[in-house]
Structure formats: structure tokens, C-alpha cells
Amino acid sequence: MAQSESNKAKDVPKPKRTFTTEFFVGLFTILTLLCAAYLAVGLGGLNINASKYYTVHAEFDNISGLTSGASVEIAGVKVGDVTEIQLEKSEGDKPASYAIVSMKIKNEVKLLDDDIVSIRTKGIIGDKYVKLSRGSSDIIVGDGEYLSETESVIDIEDLIGKFVHNFGSEDEDE
């Protein structure tokens, strides 16, 4: 009897496998999670390929309006981003007097030690960005080094104040 039952088990055809609704729901869930992870990394500003960039620093007297994430451009072409803005560290009784701007620059772009770093305004809204003007030196700046030639942002309020002050003093002389 045991032998006849085992023969019956061999004769029963196995059910045909098909793609079921559960398979497609699982596939959809995995794709959704991958898309959500991609968006979270992109919106969070996390850079997975950080090795494509190197960091340089510049010191400015005035960086009014410049923010982290602002673009760094050469001849209108984006070559990097501002990663950090900080006030110089005070030493002893000497107070901090300038800002240090850190920028990540694409590895394929080589900066020279006499390149001029300036802060400019883009568009009618007035977004600030960092403009790099090429120098003529042969010395290439490496990772973590400083660019010494800088031009601070032109502050319109200061210009108007100087104009009003100078205009007022000319009237008093007469």
C-alpha cells in the first residue's frame, strides 16, 4: 500500500508556475524604495562621488549674500560649489576680521595660484556666486590650499552711503 501511494504522488502533476500579483507588488515595492532612496540622497546633498572634487579656500573681507551651495564658475561654466563659509579663528586679543570660503572644484579643472577669486551677482534677483578669473602662473593649487587673490562683494549700501556723504560734504563747503 505504501508503494501505491508513492506511485500516485509521482503521477500527480505539479502546478504550473506563473507570475502572480504578489510578485508584481514586490517588484513595485522594491522599485519604489530605490527611487525614494535616490531622491533622499539627492535632496540631502550627499555626494557619493566625492573623489571627483578637491577643496580650495579663499579669504574675503566681505561676502555679503554668499551662501553655501553657491556655484563656482570660470567663464560662465560651473566648475564647483561653495561648501563652507566661516569666520577666521580669533587668536589671542586679535578679533576675526575676514571670512574663509571653502570651495569644491572638479578634479579636471586646475586652478593656478594667481587666479582671481571674486564674488559676483547673477541675474536680476541678485543671487551671489564665485567667479574665478584665470591668472598666468604655472603653479597649480592643490587640495586644501588657499587662493590669495580675492575681490570682495561690492556692497550697494556702502556705495550709496559714500555717495551721500561725499555729496553732502561738497554742499557744506560752498
FIKOLZA-1660 file (N, C-alpha, C; in steps of 0.1 Angstrom, whole numbers, plus 5000, padded with zeros to 4 digits):
% residues 174
   i   px   py   pz ch aa at
   1 5008 4988 5000  A  M  N
   1 5000 5000 5000  A  M CA
   1 5009 5013 5000  A  M  C
   2 5019 5012 5007  A  A  N
   2 5028 5024 5008  A  A CA
   2 5034 5026 4994  A  A  C
   3 5036 5015 4987  A  Q  N
   3 5042 5017 4974  A  Q CA
   3 5032 5023 4964  A  Q  C
   4 5020 5020 4965  A  S  N
   4 5010 5025 4956  A  S CA
   4 5007 5040 4958  A  S  C
   5 5008 5044 4971  A  E  N
   5 5007 5058 4974  A  E CA
   5 5018 5067 4968  A  E  C
   6 5030 5061 4969  A  S  N
   6 5042 5068 4964  A  S CA
   6 5041 5069 4949  A  S  C
   7 5035 5059 4942  A  N  N
   7 5033 5060 4927  A  N CA
   7 5023 5071 4924  A  N  C
   8 5013 5072 4932  A  K  N
   8 5003 5082 4929  A  K CA
   8 5008 5096 4931  A  K  C
   9 5018 5098 4941  A  A  N
   9 5024 5111 4943  A  A CA
   9 5032 5114 4931  A  A  C
  10 5038 5105 4924  A  K  N
  10 5047 5107 4913  A  K CA
  10 5038 5111 4901  A  K  C
  11 5026 5105 4900  A  D  N
  11 5018 5108 4889  A  D CA
  11 5010 5121 4889  A  D  C
  12 5010 5127 4901  A  V  N
  12 5002 5140 4902  A  V CA
  12 5011 5151 4896  A  V  C
  13 5005 5158 4886  A  P  N
  13 5013 5169 4880  A  P CA
  13 5015 5180 4890  A  P  C
  14 5027 5187 4889  A  K  N
  14 5030 5198 4898  A  K CA
  14 5023 5210 4892  A  K  C
  15 5018 5220 4900  A  P  N
  15 5011 5231 4894  A  P CA
  15 5021 5240 4886  A  P  C
  16 5016 5246 4876  A  K  N
  16 5024 5254 4867  A  K CA
  16 5027 5267 4874  A  K  C
  17 5040 5271 4873  A  R  N
  17 5044 5284 4880  A  R CA
  17 5041 5296 4871  A  R  C
  18 5035 5306 4876  A  T  N
  18 5032 5318 4868  A  T CA
  18 5035 5330 4877  A  T  C
  19 5037 5342 4870  A  F  N
  19 5039 5354 4877  A  F CA
  19 5026 5358 4884  A  F  C
  20 5026 5360 4896  A  T  N
  20 5014 5363 4904  A  T CA
  20 5014 5378 4908  A  T  C
  21 5003 5381 4913  A  T  N
  21 5001 5395 4917  A  T CA
  21 5011 5399 4928  A  T  C
  22 5014 5389 4937  A  E  N
  22 5024 5391 4948  A  E CA
  22 5038 5395 4942  A  E  C
  23 5042 5388 4931  A  F  N
  23 5055 5391 4925  A  F CA
  23 5055 5406 4920  A  F  C
  24 5045 5410 4913  A  F  N
  24 5045 5424 4908  A  F CA
  24 5044 5434 4919  A  F  C
  25 5037 5431 4930  A  V  N
  25 5036 5441 4941  A  V CA
  25 5050 5441 4948  A  V  C
  26 5057 5430 4949  A  G  N
  26 5070 5430 4955  A  G CA
  26 5080 5438 4946  A  G  C
  27 5079 5436 4933  A  L  N
  27 5088 5443 4924  A  L CA
  27 5085 5458 4924  A  L  C
  28 5073 5462 4924  A  F  N
  28 5069 5476 4926  A  F CA
  28 5074 5482 4939  A  F  C
  29 5073 5475 4950  A  T  N
  29 5078 5480 4962  A  T CA
  29 5093 5482 4962  A  T  C
  30 5100 5473 4957  A  I  N
  30 5115 5474 4956  A  I CA
  30 5118 5486 4948  A  I  C
  31 5112 5488 4936  A  L  N
  31 5115 5500 4928  A  L CA
  31 5111 5513 4935  A  L  C
  32 5100 5513 4942  A  T  N
  32 5096 5525 4949  A  T CA
  32 5106 5529 4960  A  T  C
  33 5111 5519 4967  A  L  N
  33 5121 5521 4977  A  L CA
  33 5134 5526 4971  A  L  C
  34 5139 5521 4960  A  L  N
  34 5151 5525 4953  A  L CA
  34 5149 5540 4949  A  L  C
  35 5138 5543 4943  A  C  N
  35 5135 5557 4939  A  C CA
  35 5135 5567 4951  A  C  C
  36 5129 5563 4962  A  A  N
  36 5129 5571 4974  A  A CA
  36 5143 5573 4980  A  A  C
  37 5151 5563 4980  A  A  N
  37 5165 5564 4984  A  A CA
  37 5173 5573 4975  A  A  C
  38 5171 5572 4962  A  Y  N
  38 5178 5581 4953  A  Y CA
  38 5174 5596 4955  A  Y  C
  39 5161 5598 4957  A  L  N
  39 5157 5612 4960  A  L CA
  39 5162 5617 4973  A  L  C
  40 5162 5609 4983  A  A  N
  40 5167 5613 4996  A  A CA
  40 5182 5617 4996  A  A  C
  41 5190 5609 4989  A  V  N
  41 5204 5612 4987  A  V CA
  41 5205 5625 4979  A  V  C
  42 5198 5626 4968  A  G  N
  42 5199 5638 4960  A  G CA
  42 5195 5651 4967  A  G  C
  43 5183 5651 4974  A  L  N
  43 5178 5662 4981  A  L CA
  43 5186 5666 4993  A  L  C
  44 5192 5655 4999  A  G  N
  44 5200 5658 5011  A  G CA
  44 5214 5663 5008  A  G  C
  45 5218 5664 4995  A  G  N
  45 5230 5669 4992  A  G CA
  45 5242 5660 4994  A  G  C
  46 5240 5648 4997  A  L  N
  46 5250 5638 5000  A  L CA
  46 5257 5635 4986  A  L  C
  47 5270 5636 4986  A  N  N
  47 5278 5634 4974  A  N CA
  47 5285 5621 4975  A  N  C
  48 5281 5611 4968  A  I  N
  48 5287 5598 4969  A  I CA
  48 5300 5597 4962  A  I  C
  49 5302 5605 4951  A  N  N
  49 5314 5605 4943  A  N CA
  49 5322 5617 4947  A  N  C
  50 5326 5618 4960  A  A  N
  50 5334 5630 4965  A  A CA
  50 5348 5630 4959  A  A  C
  51 5353 5619 4954  A  S  N
  51 5366 5619 4949  A  S CA
  51 5368 5626 4936  A  S  C
  52 5357 5631 4930  A  K  N
  52 5357 5638 4917  A  K CA
  52 5361 5653 4920  A  K  C
  53 5363 5657 4932  A  Y  N
  53 5365 5671 4936  A  Y CA
  53 5377 5672 4945  A  Y  C
  54 5383 5684 4945  A  Y  N
  54 5392 5688 4955  A  Y CA
  54 5388 5701 4961  A  Y  C
  55 5393 5705 4973  A  T  N
  55 5389 5716 4980  A  T CA
  55 5400 5727 4980  A  T  C
  56 5396 5740 4978  A  V  N
  56 5404 5751 4979  A  V CA
  56 5397 5762 4988  A  V  C
  57 5405 5771 4993  A  H  N
  57 5399 5781 5002  A  H CA
  57 5404 5795 4997  A  H  C
  58 5396 5805 5001  A  A  N
  58 5399 5819 4998  A  A CA
  58 5394 5828 5009  A  A  C
  59 5401 5838 5012  A  E  N
  59 5398 5848 5023  A  E CA
  59 5392 5861 5017  A  E  C
  60 5381 5865 5023  A  F  N
  60 5374 5877 5018  A  F CA
  60 5372 5887 5029  A  F  C
  61 5372 5900 5026  A  D  N
  61 5368 5910 5036  A  D CA
  61 5353 5910 5038  A  D  C
  62 5346 5908 5027  A  N  N
  62 5331 5909 5027  A  N CA
  62 5325 5899 5018  A  N  C
  63 5316 5890 5023  A  I  N
  63 5310 5880 5014  A  I CA
  63 5295 5882 5015  A  I  C
  64 5290 5893 5017  A  S  N
  64 5276 5896 5019  A  S CA
  64 5267 5890 5009  A  S  C
  65 5258 5881 5013  A  G  N
  65 5249 5874 5004  A  G CA
  65 5253 5861 4998  A  G  C
  66 5266 5857 5000  A  L  N
  66 5271 5844 4995  A  L CA
  66 5266 5834 5005  A  L  C
  67 5262 5822 4999  A  T  N
  67 5257 5811 5008  A  T CA
  67 5264 5798 5004  A  T  C
  68 5264 5789 5013  A  S  N
  68 5269 5775 5009  A  S CA
  68 5260 5770 4999  A  S  C
  69 5266 5763 4989  A  G  N
  69 5259 5757 4978  A  G CA
  69 5259 5766 4965  A  G  C
  70 5264 5779 4967  A  A  N
  70 5265 5788 4956  A  A CA
  70 5275 5782 4945  A  A  C
  71 5273 5785 4933  A  S  N
  71 5281 5779 4922  A  S CA
  71 5295 5787 4921  A  S  C
  72 5305 5779 4917  A  V  N
  72 5318 5785 4914  A  V CA
  72 5320 5784 4898  A  V  C
  73 5323 5795 4892  A  E  N
  73 5323 5795 4877  A  E CA
  73 5336 5800 4871  A  E  C
  74 5340 5795 4860  A  I  N
  74 5351 5801 4852  A  I CA
  74 5345 5803 4838  A  I  C
  75 5345 5816 4834  A  A  N
  75 5340 5820 4821  A  A CA
  75 5325 5816 4819  A  A  C
  76 5318 5816 4830  A  G  N
  76 5304 5813 4829  A  G CA
  76 5300 5798 4830  A  G  C
  77 5311 5789 4831  A  V  N
  77 5309 5775 4832  A  V CA
  77 5310 5771 4847  A  V  C
  78 5301 5763 4852  A  K  N
  78 5301 5759 4866  A  K CA
  78 5312 5748 4867  A  K  C
  79 5322 5750 4876  A  V  N
  79 5333 5741 4879  A  V CA
  79 5333 5736 4893  A  V  C
  80 5323 5741 4901  A  G  N
  80 5323 5736 4915  A  G CA
  80 5312 5743 4923  A  G  C
  81 5313 5742 4936  A  D  N
  81 5303 5747 4946  A  D CA
  81 5310 5752 4958  A  D  C
  82 5304 5762 4965  A  V  N
  82 5308 5767 4978  A  V CA
  82 5303 5756 4988  A  V  C
  83 5313 5751 4996  A  T  N
  83 5309 5741 5005  A  T CA
  83 5307 5746 5020  A  T  C
  84 5315 5756 5023  A  E  N
  84 5315 5761 5037  A  E CA
  84 5319 5776 5037  A  E  C
  85 5313 5783 5046  A  I  N
  85 5317 5797 5049  A  I CA
  85 5319 5798 5064  A  I  C
  86 5330 5804 5068  A  Q  N
  86 5333 5805 5082  A  Q CA
  86 5341 5817 5085  A  Q  C
  87 5340 5822 5097  A  L  N
  87 5348 5834 5101  A  L CA
  87 5362 5829 5106  A  L  C
  88 5372 5836 5103  A  E  N
  88 5385 5832 5107  A  E CA
  88 5386 5830 5122  A  E  C
  89 5395 5822 5127  A  K  N
  89 5396 5819 5141  A  K CA
  89 5403 5831 5147  A  K  C
  90 5398 5836 5159  A  S  N
  90 5405 5847 5166  A  S CA
  90 5417 5841 5173  A  S  C
  91 5427 5849 5173  A  E  N
  91 5440 5845 5180  A  E CA
  91 5443 5855 5191  A  E  C
  92 5442 5851 5203  A  G  N
  92 5445 5860 5214  A  G CA
  92 5436 5871 5215  A  G  C
  93 5441 5884 5215  A  D  N
  93 5433 5896 5216  A  D CA
  93 5429 5900 5202  A  D  C
  94 5434 5894 5192  A  K  N
  94 5431 5899 5178  A  K CA
  94 5418 5893 5174  A  K  C
  95 5408 5902 5171  A  P  N
  95 5395 5897 5167  A  P CA
  95 5395 5892 5152  A  P  C
  96 5385 5883 5149  A  A  N
  96 5384 5878 5135  A  A CA
  96 5381 5890 5126  A  A  C
  97 5387 5890 5114  A  S  N
  97 5384 5902 5105  A  S CA
  97 5381 5898 5091  A  S  C
  98 5381 5885 5087  A  Y  N
  98 5378 5881 5074  A  Y CA
  98 5371 5868 5074  A  Y  C
  99 5364 5865 5062  A  A  N
  99 5357 5852 5061  A  A CA
  99 5365 5843 5052  A  A  C
 100 5364 5830 5055  A  I  N
 100 5371 5820 5047  A  I CA
 100 5360 5812 5040  A  I  C
 101 5361 5812 5027  A  V  N
 101 5352 5804 5018  A  V CA
 101 5359 5792 5013  A  V  C
 102 5353 5780 5016  A  S  N
 102 5358 5768 5011  A  S CA
 102 5350 5763 4999  A  S  C
 103 5357 5759 4988  A  M  N
 103 5350 5755 4976  A  M CA
 103 5355 5741 4971  A  M  C
 104 5345 5733 4966  A  K  N
 104 5349 5721 4960  A  K CA
 104 5350 5723 4945  A  K  C
 105 5361 5719 4938  A  I  N
 105 5363 5721 4924  A  I CA
 105 5365 5708 4918  A  I  C
 106 5360 5706 4906  A  K  N
 106 5362 5694 4898  A  K CA
 106 5376 5691 4896  A  K  C
 107 5380 5678 4897  A  N  N
 107 5394 5674 4895  A  N CA
 107 5400 5678 4882  A  N  C
 108 5392 5678 4871  A  E  N
 108 5397 5681 4858  A  E CA
 108 5400 5696 4856  A  E  C
 109 5396 5705 4865  A  V  N
 109 5398 5719 4865  A  V CA
 109 5410 5722 4874  A  V  C
 110 5421 5727 4868  A  K  N
 110 5433 5730 4876  A  K CA
 110 5433 5745 4878  A  K  C
 111 5434 5749 4891  A  L  N
 111 5435 5763 4894  A  L CA
 111 5449 5767 4896  A  L  C
 112 5453 5779 4893  A  L  N
 112 5466 5785 4894  A  L CA
 112 5467 5793 4907  A  L  C
 113 5479 5795 4912  A  D  N
 113 5480 5802 4925  A  D CA
 113 5477 5817 4923  A  D  C
 114 5477 5823 4911  A  D  N
 114 5474 5837 4909  A  D CA
 114 5460 5839 4903  A  D  C
 115 5452 5829 4903  A  D  N
 115 5438 5831 4898  A  D CA
 115 5431 5840 4907  A  D  C
 116 5422 5849 4902  A  I  N
 116 5415 5859 4910  A  I CA
 116 5401 5853 4913  A  I  C
 117 5398 5853 4926  A  V  N
 117 5385 5848 4931  A  V CA
 117 5377 5860 4935  A  V  C
 118 5365 5862 4929  A  S  N
 118 5357 5873 4932  A  S CA
 118 5342 5868 4934  A  S  C
 119 5335 5876 4941  A  I  N
 119 5321 5873 4944  A  I CA
 119 5312 5883 4935  A  I  C
 120 5304 5877 4927  A  R  N
 120 5296 5884 4918  A  R CA
 120 5281 5881 4920  A  R  C
 121 5273 5890 4913  A  T  N
 121 5258 5888 4914  A  T CA
 121 5253 5883 4901  A  T  C
 122 5244 5873 4902  A  K  N
 122 5239 5867 4890  A  K CA
 122 5224 5870 4889  A  K  C
 123 5220 5875 4877  A  G  N
 123 5206 5877 4874  A  G CA
 123 5200 5889 4881  A  G  C
 124 5187 5891 4879  A  I  N
 124 5180 5903 4885  A  I CA
 124 5177 5901 4899  A  I  C
 125 5176 5889 4904  A  I  N
 125 5173 5886 4918  A  I CA
 125 5184 5889 4927  A  I  C
 126 5197 5887 4922  A  G  N
 126 5208 5891 4929  A  G CA
 126 5215 5879 4936  A  G  C
 127 5213 5867 4931  A  D  N
 127 5220 5855 4937  A  D CA
 127 5235 5857 4935  A  D  C
 128 5242 5854 4946  A  K  N
 128 5257 5855 4946  A  K CA
 128 5263 5842 4941  A  K  C
 129 5275 5843 4934  A  Y  N
 129 5283 5832 4930  A  Y CA
 129 5297 5836 4930  A  Y  C
 130 5306 5826 4930  A  V  N
 130 5320 5829 4930  A  V CA
 130 5326 5828 4915  A  V  C
 131 5332 5838 4911  A  K  N
 131 5338 5839 4898  A  K CA
 131 5353 5837 4899  A  K  C
 132 5359 5828 4891  A  L  N
 132 5373 5826 4890  A  L CA
 132 5378 5832 4877  A  L  C
 133 5388 5841 4878  A  S  N
 133 5394 5847 4866  A  S CA
 133 5408 5841 4865  A  S  C
 134 5412 5837 4854  A  R  N
 134 5425 5830 4852  A  R CA
 134 5437 5839 4853  A  R  C
 135 5447 5834 4860  A  G  N
 135 5460 5841 4861  A  G CA
 135 5470 5836 4851  A  G  C
 136 5482 5839 4852  A  S  N
 136 5492 5835 4843  A  S CA
 136 5503 5827 4849  A  S  C
 137 5502 5823 4861  A  S  N
 137 5512 5815 4868  A  S CA
 137 5513 5801 4863  A  S  C
 138 5523 5794 4866  A  D  N
 138 5525 5780 4862  A  D CA
 138 5523 5771 4874  A  D  C
 139 5521 5777 4886  A  I  N
 139 5520 5769 4898  A  I CA
 139 5505 5765 4901  A  I  C
 140 5502 5752 4901  A  I  N
 140 5489 5747 4903  A  I CA
 140 5486 5745 4918  A  I  C
 141 5474 5750 4922  A  V  N
 141 5469 5749 4936  A  V CA
 141 5465 5735 4938  A  V  C
 142 5469 5729 4950  A  G  N
 142 5465 5716 4954  A  G CA
 142 5453 5716 4963  A  G  C
 143 5449 5704 4967  A  D  N
 143 5438 5702 4977  A  D CA
 143 5441 5708 4990  A  D  C
 144 5432 5716 4995  A  G  N
 144 5433 5722 5008  A  G CA
 144 5441 5735 5008  A  G  C
 145 5446 5740 4997  A  E  N
 145 5454 5752 4997  A  E CA
 145 5445 5764 4995  A  E  C
 146 5452 5776 4997  A  Y  N
 146 5445 5789 4996  A  Y CA
 146 5448 5796 4983  A  Y  C
 147 5438 5803 4978  A  L  N
 147 5439 5813 4967  A  L CA
 147 5440 5827 4973  A  L  C
 148 5451 5834 4970  A  S  N
 148 5453 5847 4977  A  S CA
 148 5447 5859 4970  A  S  C
 149 5445 5858 4957  A  E  N
 149 5440 5870 4950  A  E CA
 149 5424 5870 4951  A  E  C
 150 5419 5879 4959  A  T  N
 150 5404 5879 4960  A  T CA
 150 5399 5893 4959  A  T  C
 151 5386 5893 4954  A  E  N
 151 5379 5906 4953  A  E CA
 151 5365 5904 4961  A  E  C
 152 5363 5912 4971  A  S  N
 152 5351 5910 4979  A  S CA
 152 5339 5916 4971  A  S  C
 153 5327 5912 4976  A  V  N
 153 5315 5917 4970  A  V CA
 153 5313 5932 4971  A  V  C
 154 5308 5938 4961  A  I  N
 154 5306 5953 4962  A  I CA
 154 5292 5955 4969  A  I  C
 155 5292 5962 4980  A  D  N
 155 5280 5964 4987  A  D CA
 155 5274 5977 4983  A  D  C
 156 5262 5976 4977  A  I  N
 156 5255 5988 4972  A  I CA
 156 5252 5998 4983  A  I  C
 157 5248 5993 4995  A  E  N
 157 5245 6002 5006  A  E CA
 157 5257 6011 5010  A  E  C
 158 5269 6005 5010  A  D  N
 158 5281 6012 5013  A  D CA
 158 5284 6023 5002  A  D  C
 159 5282 6019 4989  A  L  N
 159 5284 6029 4978  A  L CA
 159 5275 6040 4979  A  L  C
 160 5262 6038 4982  A  I  N
 160 5252 6049 4984  A  I CA
 160 5256 6057 4996  A  I  C
 161 5260 6051 5007  A  G  N
 161 5264 6059 5019  A  G CA
 161 5276 6068 5016  A  G  C
 162 5286 6063 5008  A  K  N
 162 5297 6071 5005  A  K CA
 162 5293 6082 4996  A  K  C
 163 5284 6079 4986  A  F  N
 163 5280 6090 4977  A  F CA
 163 5272 6101 4984  A  F  C
 164 5263 6097 4993  A  V  N
 164 5256 6107 5000  A  V CA
 164 5265 6115 5009  A  V  C
 165 5275 6108 5016  A  H  N
 165 5284 6115 5025  A  H CA
 165 5292 6125 5017  A  H  C
 166 5298 6121 5005  A  N  N
 166 5306 6130 4997  A  N CA
 166 5297 6141 4991  A  N  C
 167 5285 6138 4987  A  F  N
 167 5277 6148 4981  A  F CA
 167 5273 6159 4992  A  F  C
 168 5271 6154 5004  A  G  N
 168 5267 6163 5015  A  G CA
 168 5279 6172 5019  A  G  C
 169 5291 6167 5019  A  S  N
 169 5302 6174 5023  A  S CA
 169 5306 6185 5012  A  S  C
 170 5303 6183 5000  A  E  N
 170 5305 6193 4989  A  E CA
 170 5296 6205 4991  A  E  C
 171 5283 6202 4995  A  D  N
 171 5274 6213 4997  A  D CA
 171 5278 6222 5009  A  D  C
 172 5284 6216 5019  A  E  N
 172 5288 6223 5031  A  E CA
 172 5299 6233 5028  A  E  C
 173 5308 6229 5018  A  D  N
 173 5320 6237 5015  A  D CA
 173 5316 6250 5009  A  D  C
 174 5304 6251 5002  A  E  N
 174 5300 6263 4994  A  E CA
 174 5295 6274 5003  A  E  C
% end
